[in-house]
Amino acid sequence: MANEEQLAKLRAGIDSWNQWRQEVETAAIDLSRANLSNAVLNGANLNGADLSRVNFIGASLSGADLSQADLSRADLSGADINKANLTGATLTGANLLGADLAETILSQAMMSGVNLNRSDLSNVDLSECNLSQASLIGVEMSRADLTAANLSDANLKRAELQRTKLVKADLSGANLADARLLNADLSEAQLQETNMKGARLNRANLTKANFHAANLADANLLGANLTAATLTAANLLNVNLSGADLTLATLQNADLEGAVLEGATLNQTVMPDGAVRTEA
């Protein structure tokens, strides 16, 4: 339960709270289970604080320092967390439905199972973040940095991921049906058994990406770079690969029925029957 004395200090004003935090740098901050709905906490120093199960519904935390804080099972639905620092924070099981996270730093944050449906994560630093099994339906993540992030088994259906950086990200088993990944960078990403049916990957960088047994039926990969990509046993039914670069890619046992390969580069490409295609 929350330390009532600390809670009173926080409610007394952010300037005095931050000054007090400087004076007692090593003090453990316990605000767990507090009701801070609609509170204005912009710029608050909540570094390392226990904020588990706190009610932050509709609260304003813009520019707050929440690095290393424990926000597990906190309710941040509708909260403004714009430009906040959540580096290394724990948000396991937190509710961020409709939260504004634009330009927030979430690098190395633990967010397994978090609800981020319809949240704004554009331009957010999520590098090395754990978002496994998270719900990200329809989320806005354009230009976000998800380098080496764990998104395994996450639900990203209809997500906006244009120009998003997903280098070496783990998306195995994730649902990316109808997601928009135009010009996204998924080089060396793990996409085994990922559902990407109807996804738009126009001009995406998919160099050395692993799509083993992935479902790419009806997906659009117009002009995508698939150099040295692994597409073994992938479902490529009716996929659009026009102008795509498949140099050194492996398509063994993939289903290419109805696929469009007009203008695609197939140099040293291993075809579904195991034959190596060599262009003149």
Residue pairs with C-beta under 8 A, 6 or more apart in sequence:
1 30
1 32
1 33
2 30
2 31
2 32
2 33
2 34
3 29
3 30
3 31
6 29
6 30
6 31
7 31
7 34
9 16
9 17
9 20
10 17
10 31
10 36
10 41
10 44
11 39
14 40
14 41
14 42
14 43
14 44
17 44
17 45
18 43
18 44
18 45
21 27
21 29
21 45
21 47
22 45
28 50
29 46
29 48
29 49
29 50
30 49
30 50
31 46
31 49
31 50
31 51
31 54
32 50
32 51
32 52
32 53
32 54
32 70
33 52
33 53
33 54
34 51
34 54
34 55
35 54
35 55
36 54
36 55
36 56
36 59
37 55
37 56
37 57
37 58
37 59
38 57
38 58
38 59
39 56
39 59
39 60
40 59
40 60
41 59
41 60
41 61
41 64
42 60
42 61
42 62
42 63
42 64
43 62
43 63
43 64
43 65
44 61
44 64
44 65
45 64
45 65
46 64
46 65
46 66
46 69
47 65
47 66
47 67
47 68
47 69
48 67
48 68
48 69
49 66
49 69
49 70
50 69
50 70
51 66
51 69
51 70
51 71
51 74
52 70
52 71
52 72
52 73
52 74
53 72
53 73
53 74
53 75
54 71
54 74
54 75
55 74
55 75
56 74
56 75
56 76
56 79
57 75
57 76
57 77
57 78
57 79
58 77
58 78
58 79
59 76
59 79
59 80
60 79
60 80
61 79
61 80
61 81
61 84
62 80
62 81
62 82
62 83
62 84
63 82
63 83
63 84
64 81
64 84
64 85
65 84
65 85
66 81
66 84
66 85
66 86
66 89
67 85
67 86
67 87
67 88
67 89
67 105
68 87
68 88
68 89
69 86
69 89
69 90
70 89
70 90
71 86
71 89
71 90
71 91
71 94
72 90
72 91
72 92
72 93
72 94
73 92
73 93
73 94
74 91
74 94
74 95
75 94
75 95
76 94
76 95
76 96
76 99
77 95
77 96
77 97
77 98
77 99
78 97
78 98
78 99
79 96
79 99
79 100
80 99
80 100
81 96
81 99
81 100
81 101
81 104
82 100
82 101
82 102
82 103
82 104
83 102
83 103
83 104
84 101
84 104
84 105
85 104
85 105
86 104
86 105
86 106
86 109
87 105
87 106
87 107
87 108
87 109
88 107
88 108
88 109
89 106
89 109
89 110
90 109
90 110
91 109
91 110
91 111
91 114
92 110
92 111
92 112
92 113
92 114
93 112
93 113
93 114
94 111
94 114
94 115
95 114
95 115
96 114
96 115
96 116
96 119
97 115
97 116
97 117
97 118
97 119
98 117
98 118
98 119
99 116
99 119
99 120
100 119
100 120
101 116
101 119
101 120
101 121
101 124
102 120
102 121
102 122
102 123
102 124
103 122
103 123
103 124
104 121
104 124
104 125
105 124
105 125
106 124
106 125
106 126
106 129
107 125
107 126
107 127
107 128
107 129
108 127
108 128
108 129
109 126
109 129
109 130
110 129
110 130
111 129
111 130
111 131
111 134
112 130
112 131
112 132
112 133
112 134
113 132
113 133
113 134
114 131
114 134
114 135
115 134
115 135
116 131
116 134
116 135
116 136
116 139
117 135
117 136
117 137
117 138
117 139
118 137
118 138
118 139
119 136
119 139
119 140
120 139
120 140
121 139
121 140
121 141
121 144
122 140
122 141
122 142
122 143
122 144
123 142
123 143
123 144
124 141
124 144
124 145
125 144
125 145
126 141
126 144
126 145
126 146
126 149
127 145
127 146
127 147
127 148
127 149
128 147
128 148
128 149
129 146
129 149
129 150
130 149
130 150
131 149
131 150
131 151
131 154
132 150
132 151
132 152
132 153
132 154
132 170
133 152
133 153
133 154
134 151
134 154
134 155
135 154
135 155
136 154
136 155
136 156
136 159
137 155
137 156
137 157
137 158
137 159
138 157
138 158
138 159
138 160
139 156
139 159
139 160
140 159
140 160
141 159
141 160
141 161
141 164
142 160
142 161
142 162
142 163
142 164
143 162
143 163
143 164
143 165
144 161
144 164
144 165
145 164
145 165
146 164
146 165
146 166
146 169
147 165
147 166
147 167
147 168
147 169
148 167
148 168
148 169
149 166
149 169
149 170
150 169
150 170
151 169
151 170
151 171
151 174
152 170
152 171
152 172
152 173
152 174
152 190
153 172
153 173
153 174
154 171
154 174
154 175
155 174
155 175
156 171
156 174
156 175
156 176
156 179
157 175
157 176
157 177
157 178
157 179
158 177
158 178
158 179
159 176
159 179
159 180
160 179
160 180
161 179
161 180
161 181
161 184
162 180
162 181
162 182
162 183
162 184
163 182
163 183
163 184
163 185
164 181
164 184
164 185
165 184
165 185
166 184
166 185
166 186
166 189
167 185
167 186
167 187
167 188
167 189
168 187
168 188
168 189
168 190
169 186
169 189
169 190
170 189
170 190
171 186
171 189
171 190
171 191
171 194
172 190
172 191
172 192
172 193
172 194
173 192
173 193
173 194
174 191
174 194
174 195
175 194
175 195
176 194
176 195
176 196
176 199
177 195
177 196
177 197
177 198
177 199
178 197
178 198
178 199
179 196
179 199
179 200
180 199
180 200
181 199
181 200
181 201
181 204
182 200
182 201
182 202
182 203
182 204
183 202
183 203
183 204
184 201
184 204
184 205
185 204
185 205
186 201
186 204
186 205
186 206
186 209
187 205
187 206
187 207
187 208
187 209
188 207
188 208
188 209
189 206
189 209
189 210
190 209
190 210
191 209
191 210
191 211
191 214
192 210
192 211
192 212
192 213
192 214
193 212
193 213
193 214
194 211
194 214
194 215
195 214
195 215
196 214
196 215
196 216
196 219
197 215
197 216
197 217
197 218
197 219
198 217
198 218
198 219
199 216
199 219
199 220
200 219
200 220
201 219
201 220
201 221
201 224
202 220
202 221
202 222
202 223
202 224
203 222
203 223
203 224
203 225
204 221
204 224
204 225
205 224
205 225
206 221
206 224
206 225
206 226
206 229
207 225
207 226
207 227
207 228
207 229
208 227
208 228
208 229
208 230
209 226
209 229
209 230
210 229
210 230
211 229
211 230
211 231
211 234
212 230
212 231
212 232
212 233
212 234
213 232
213 233
213 234
214 231
214 234
214 235
215 234
215 235
216 231
216 234
216 235
216 236
216 239
217 235
217 236
217 237
217 238
217 239
218 237
218 238
218 239
219 239
219 240
220 239
220 240
221 239
221 240
221 241
221 244
222 240
222 241
222 242
222 243
222 244
223 242
223 243
223 244
224 241
224 244
224 245
225 244
225 245
226 241
226 244
226 245
226 246
226 249
227 245
227 246
227 247
227 248
227 249
228 247
228 248
228 249
229 246
229 249
229 250
230 249
230 250
231 249
231 250
231 251
231 254
232 250
232 251
232 252
232 253
232 254
233 252
233 253
233 254
234 251
234 254
234 255
235 254
235 255
236 251
236 254
236 255
236 256
236 259
237 255
237 256
237 257
237 258
237 259
238 257
238 258
238 259
238 260
239 256
239 259
239 260
240 259
240 260
241 259
241 260
241 261
241 264
242 260
242 261
242 262
242 263
242 264
243 262
243 263
243 264
244 261
244 264
244 265
245 264
245 265
246 264
246 265
246 266
246 267
246 269
247 265
247 266
247 267
247 268
247 269
248 267
248 268
248 269
249 269
249 270
250 269
250 270
251 269
251 270
251 271
251 272
252 270
252 271
252 272
252 273
252 274
253 272
254 272
255 272
256 272
265 279
266 277
266 279
267 277
267 278
267 279
268 276
268 277
268 278
269 276
269 277
270 276
270 277
271 277
